[in-house]
């Protein structure tokens, strides 16, 4: 390792930015903090994205909280998936004590208890928060295909299904709408419509239906529907501070596809709506994706490519993306290459896999005087190895840093505080009440019911006609409609459709109460 004076001067010069910056902490030299060597991230470089990594319990979430606070104070809106509920305390002032104040003083931090404007959201209303929903239509066939892991042929087939729904005026609001359209097209009644589309095999339809069922089982059913969330509501300010939007994701480990779907839709929607702004003094919005490995686990190549493209392009819209996970290995190379800031907490090397991850992590950092393979296993809680992108776009010197303490509550907010915040939000009234307007499911159910009633009426007329005395010479051929109605396949379909209609109508009545 280089001499103490060399490290100190190198870091002081490397992090001496002219513009506004997020203060991360102070350089550690010989185990002691040196406040004159502040480690920071230029605010203008936050939209060049970043990574916060480290083993469980090393302080990643507190680093996220620290950064979110300063972004909010600078007027930048923040979004974070609050998987464990640990971030809710950002809405409340922190609690000082002698130990905390001694630490903050040693790194030159002027600590003041502060809370920040916060909105709590819950996916589909499952949890304490304002419900967030989206429609199937807004996803479109391409994004939905990537999320479901469909191949090229299946994606093409799903595109035809969406095309048919659009042409027929069958609005796709939720999963049952899409399922009903697929079932219609593969039924006897929908054969003519299917031919006009160029064909959809029963096997392909079955794969798509099974994928939809599995997706729904992961909790996606609650997410799709109306009112659809307007992503512009994430970019709010209150009294000059950016609003911190926290999304509760209970039991996420059991439903990672829901997490992936939401994030991709949210980013795609923002990218579509936001104008190009190029390089800005500060971002409009910063995303923190906690437990980022869940976003990438078991994802298809097409889905990963879509993430990489979105991350690369959304920077020009003034949106920064920070992934929070255990090791850089959790993030695909195409995405990792776009992350300009690195805050690496302690890693452990208890197993061969841990040692491999440690070696891979070291290789992602610029060259430095540190033996990172050793230092990364020695970091204390609240310490990290940092390198960021300076104002000219070059990496800063690697710095062993003692991080600042959040000024908000470093514990979950109480249930009462969160409930009061949700009830007092203007967005609560906007999104809480579910809207169930007529869509594909209801229209197709009504169509099948009408067809069944017509078939029954024609069957009764036929029987009456047969019972009436008729001249032998006037014997008539069965009409095409009668032939179809008389077929065993149609009768089975009509009976099945009738049962579905009964269940559908009861369900519809309950939703509209």
C-alpha positions, 0 to 999 in steps of 0.5 A, spaced: 500 500 500 502 507 498 504 512 503 499 515 507 500 522 505 500 519 497 493 516 499 490 522 502 492 527 497 490 523 491 483 522 494 482 529 496 484 531 489 480 526 486 474 528 489 474 535 489 468 537 485 466 544 483 458 542 482 453 540 487 455 533 490 452 527 494 456 526 500 458 519 502 463 519 507 470 520 509 477 517 507 479 512 512 487 512 513 490 507 518 483 505 520 482 513 522 477 517 518 480 524 515 474 529 514 478 533 510 478 527 504 471 527 503 468 522 498 462 524 494 458 523 488 457 529 483 450 530 482 450 531 475 453 524 474 448 520 478 444 519 472 450 515 469 447 510 474 451 506 480 452 499 484 451 498 491 453 491 493 456 487 499 454 481 504 448 481 508 448 486 514 454 490 512 450 496 511 447 497 504 440 499 505 443 505 510 447 507 504 441 507 500 437 511 505 443 516 506 443 517 498 436 518 498 436 523 503 441 527 500 437 527 493 431 529 496 434 535 499 437 537 492 430 536 489 431 530 486 425 525 486 427 518 488 424 511 487 426 505 491 423 498 492 422 497 499 423 489 500 424 489 507 420 495 510 427 498 512 426 504 508 420 507 511 423 510 516 426 515 511 419 519 512 421 520 520 426 524 523 432 520 526 434 518 533 440 521 535 445 518 541 452 519 543 455 513 539 451 516 533 454 523 534 461 521 536 461 517 529 458 523 525 463 528 528 469 524 527 467 524 519 466 531 519 458 530 518 454 535 521 448 531 523 441 533 524 435 529 525 430 530 519 425 526 515 423 527 508 417 527 504 415 520 502 409 516 499 408 509 500 405 504 495 403 497 494 403 492 488 396 491 487 394 494 494 397 488 497 400 491 503 400 498 506 400 503 501 397 506 495 395 501 490 399 500 483 396 497 477 397 497 470 393 494 464 395 488 460 394 493 454 399 498 456 405 492 457 404 490 449 405 483 447 413 484 446 414 486 453 409 481 456 413 476 452 419 477 454 417 477 462 413 470 460 419 467 457 416 466 450 420 464 444 420 468 438 414 464 435 410 464 441 411 472 441 409 473 434 403 469 436 401 473 442 402 479 437 397 477 433 392 476 439 393 483 441 392 485 434 386 481 434 383 484 440 385 491 438 381 490 431 375 487 435 375 493 440 376 488 446 380 492 451 385 488 455 385 490 462 387 484 466 390 477 465 383 474 465 381 479 459 387 476 455 386 469 457 379 470 454 381 472 448 386 466 447 380 461 449 375 465 444 380 464 438 382 457 439 374 455 440 370 453 435 366 460 435 373 463 434 375 459 428 374 464 422 377 470 426 383 465 427 384 464 420 384 471 418 390 472 423 394 467 419 393 461 424 394 460 432 396 453 434 393 450 440 400 448 442 402 455 442 396 457 445 396 452 451 403 455 452 401 462 453 395 460 457 400 456 462 405 462 462 399 466 464 396 462 469 403 461 472 404 469 472 398 470 475 400 465 481 406 469 483 401 475 484 400 478 478 393 478 477 392 483 483 397 488 479 393 488 472 387 492 472 385 499 473 386 505 475 393 504 472 398 508 475 401 514 472 409 514 472 409 522 472 406 521 479 413 519 481 416 525 480 414 530 485 416 535 490 414 538 496 417 544 499 423 544 495 424 537 496 424 531 492 418 526 494 421 519 496 416 513 493 417 507 496 414 500 493 412 495 498 413 488 495 411 483 501 414 475 499 418 478 493 422 472 493 416 467 492 414 472 486 420 475 483 416 475 476 412 480 479 418 485 481 421 484 474 414 486 470 413 492 474 420 495 474 420 494 466 414 497 465 415 502 470 422 504 466 419 503 459 413 507 461 418 513 463 422 512 457 416 513 453 413 519 456 419 523 458 423 528 453 430 528 452 434 532 456 441 530 455 446 532 460 443 536 466 446 539 473 441 533 477 437 528 475 429 528 475 429 521 478 433 516 481 431 509 482 434 504 487 433 497 486 434 493 492 435 485 492 437 487 484 439 479 483 431 478 483 431 482 477 436 478 473 435 471 476 432 466 471 431 472 466 431 470 459 436 473 454 431 477 451 429 480 457 436 481 460 437 485 453 431 489 454 434 491 461 440 493 458 437 497 453 433 501 457 438 502 462 443 505 457 438 509 454 434 512 460 440 516 462 438 521 457 431 522 460 434 524 466 433 518 470 439 515 474 439 507 476 442 504 482 442 497 483 443 494 490 445 487 491 450 482 494 456 482 489 457 485 482 456 478 479 449 479 480 448 484 475 449 482 467 456 484 464 452 489 459 448 492 465 454 492 469 459 496 464 454 502 464 454 503 472 459 509 473 459 509 481 461 503 485 459 503 493 462 496 495 461 494 502 464 488 505 464 481 502 465 474 505 470 469 503 467 463 507 466 458 501 469 457 494 464 460 491 465 466 495 472 466 494 470 466 486 465 472 487 471 476 491 476 475 485 471 477 480 469 483 484 476 486 485 477 485 477 471 490 476 475 496 480 480 501 477 487 499 479 489 502 486 494 502 491 489 497 495 490 490 496 482 489 494 482 482 495 484 483 502 481 490 504 474 487 502 474 482 507 476 487 512 471 492 511 467 494 518 459 495 518 458 502 515 464 502 511 465 501 503 470 501 497 468 507 493 469 509 486 465 514 482 465 518 475 467 525 476 465 531 473 469 529 466 466 522 466 473 519 468 473 514 474 475 517 481 481 514 485 479 508 489 477 510 496 476 506 503 471 510 506 467 511 512 460 512 510 455 518 513 449 516 517 442 517 515 439 523 518 432 520 518 430 514 522 434 508 521 428 503 523 422 502 520 416 507 521 410 505 525 404 502 522 400 508 524 405 513 521 405 509 514 397 508 515 396 516 516 401 518 510 397 513 506 390 516 508 393 523 507 396 522 500 392 525 494 394 519 490 390 515 495 383 517 493 386 517 485 388 509 485 385 506 491 378 504 488 378 499 483 375 500 476 372 494 472 369 497 466 367 493 460 373 489 457 374 483 453 372 478 458 365 481 459 364 482 451 366 475 450 362 472 455 356 476 453 357 474 446 357 467 448 351 467 452 347 471 446 350 465 442 347 460 447 341 463 447 340 464 440 342 457 439 336 455 444 331 459 441 332 456 434 332 449 437 326 450 440 323 453 434 326 447 430 322 442 435 316 446 434 316 445 427 318 438 427 311 437 431 307 441 427 304 436 421 307 438 414 306 435 407 311 430 405 313 434 399 315 440 403 321 436 407 326 442 408 334 441 408 337 443 415 340 450 415 347 451 416 346 454 423 342 448 425 347 443 423 352 447 427 348 447 433 346 440 432 353 438 432 356 435 439 362 439 439 358 446 439 353 443 444 359 441 449 362 448 447 355 452 449 354 448 455 361 449 458 360 457 456 354 457 460 357 455 466 363 460 465 358 465 464 355 464 470 361 464 474 363 470 470 357 474 471 357 473 479 364 475 479 362 481 475 357 483 480 361 482 486 367 487 483 362 492 481 358 493 488 
